[in-house]
Amino acid sequence: MKYFDEIEKSARERNIPVMEKEGLEFLIQTFEEYQCHRCLEIGSAIGYSAMMMVSNINDFVVETIELDENRYQEALKNIHEQQLENQIEIHHEDALTIPLDDLKYQEFDCLFIDAAKAQYQKFFEKYMPLVKEKGICIVDNLDFHGMIFDIDHIKNRNTKQLVKKIKRFKDWIFNHDEYQVTYYGVGDGICVIKRK
Ligand SMILES: C[S@@+](CC[C@H](N)C(=O)[O-])C[C@H]1O[C@@H](n2cnc3c(N)ncnc32)[C@H](O)[C@@H]1O
């Protein structure tokens, strides 16, 4: 685990956003509870969360997509150093445009959305059809540091736009006829979404 701690620390020092420990523990527990074995992750960064998942869950594989070239290269290096190539399939692509046929797997037990927050709904609509009937989707950062509860007081225009988009996704998914959403106040707000 020391190796993973160092990766996490190094990412934070360089302002590369990686999942909080508390959130990751929740993710791992939830995937175990739902007996998930195959995960599609949107937003790999340097591979930290994918490596944590496959190293802590039995019989688990992750297919993950990262847009940024440098982060993708670093993730590849990290995955190789830990000899996790058999369990992690990583793509250097924009998750909004990559053809679904390019994915190695065509069916997943779980979807973990951890990329551009303004695009949550697009990611969800594109990838949820690949999740099995009884599968789940986990979305992180839904509170956006609490700002979502006080949008009127956000001064920065771009931040305000982003928080509004997150709120729009939250309202949309919580009121969706086909999905049941459970919110957990873990880390920055996590939702577990399943089909009704
Ligand atoms: C929060 S980080 C992912 C952290 C990672 N899951 C972890 O916890 O170790 C979000 C990543 O999504 C990537 N990203 C943003 N938009 C994307 C897109 N359209 N397709 C693929 N990756 C994207 C960003 O470059 C960034 O590295």
The ligand as an SDF file (V2000), in Angstrom:
LIG
                    3D

 27 29  0  0  0  0  0  0  0  0999 V2000
  -10.9730   13.4730  -10.9420 C   0  0  0  0  0  0  0  0  0  0  0  0
   -9.8610   12.9670  -12.1630 S   0  0  0  0  0  0  0  0  0  0  0  0
   -9.9190   11.2170  -12.0920 C   0  0  0  0  0  0  0  0  0  0  0  0
   -9.3070   10.6600  -10.8390 C   0  0  0  0  0  0  0  0  0  0  0  0
   -9.1770    9.1690  -10.8000 C   0  0  0  0  0  0  0  0  0  0  0  0
  -10.4520    8.5090  -11.0090 N   0  0  0  0  0  0  0  0  0  0  0  0
   -8.6410    8.7630   -9.4440 C   0  0  0  0  0  0  0  0  0  0  0  0
   -9.3880    8.8890   -8.4420 O   0  0  0  0  0  0  0  0  0  0  0  0
   -7.4790    8.3430   -9.3750 O   0  0  0  0  0  0  0  0  0  0  0  0
  -10.7660   13.3170  -13.6240 C   0  0  0  0  0  0  0  0  0  0  0  0
  -10.0220   12.9800  -14.9140 C   0  0  0  0  0  0  0  0  0  0  0  0
  -10.9620   12.9470  -15.9880 O   0  0  0  0  0  0  0  0  0  0  0  0
  -10.2910   13.3520  -17.1540 C   0  0  0  0  0  0  0  0  0  0  0  0
  -11.3060   13.7530  -18.1400 N   0  0  0  0  0  0  0  0  0  0  0  0
  -12.0000   14.9150  -18.2040 C   0  0  0  0  0  0  0  0  0  0  0  0
  -12.8370   14.9060  -19.2480 N   0  0  0  0  0  0  0  0  0  0  0  0
  -12.6860   13.6920  -19.8450 C   0  0  0  0  0  0  0  0  0  0  0  0
  -13.2630   13.0870  -20.9910 C   0  0  0  0  0  0  0  0  0  0  0  0
  -14.1760   13.7310  -21.7320 N   0  0  0  0  0  0  0  0  0  0  0  0
  -12.8720   11.8420  -21.3260 N   0  0  0  0  0  0  0  0  0  0  0  0
  -11.9410   11.1880  -20.5870 C   0  0  0  0  0  0  0  0  0  0  0  0
  -11.3490   11.7220  -19.4900 N   0  0  0  0  0  0  0  0  0  0  0  0
  -11.7060   12.9540  -19.1400 C   0  0  0  0  0  0  0  0  0  0  0  0
   -9.3920   14.4820  -16.6830 C   0  0  0  0  0  0  0  0  0  0  0  0
   -8.3100   14.6740  -17.5740 O   0  0  0  0  0  0  0  0  0  0  0  0
   -8.9650   13.9870  -15.2940 C   0  0  0  0  0  0  0  0  0  0  0  0
   -7.6950   13.3760  -15.3340 O   0  0  0  0  0  0  0  0  0  0  0  0
  1  2  1  0
  2  3  1  0
  2 10  1  0
  3  4  1  0
  4  5  1  0
  5  6  1  0
  5  7  1  0
  7  8  2  0
  7  9  1  0
 10 11  1  0
 11 12  1  0
 11 26  1  0
 12 13  1  0
 13 14  1  0
 13 24  1  0
 14 15  1  0
 14 23  1  0
 15 16  2  0
 16 17  1  0
 17 18  1  0
 17 23  2  0
 18 19  1  0
 18 20  2  0
 20 21  1  0
 21 22  2  0
 22 23  1  0
 24 25  1  0
 24 26  1  0
 26 27  1  0
M  CHG  2   2   1   9  -1
M  END
$$$$
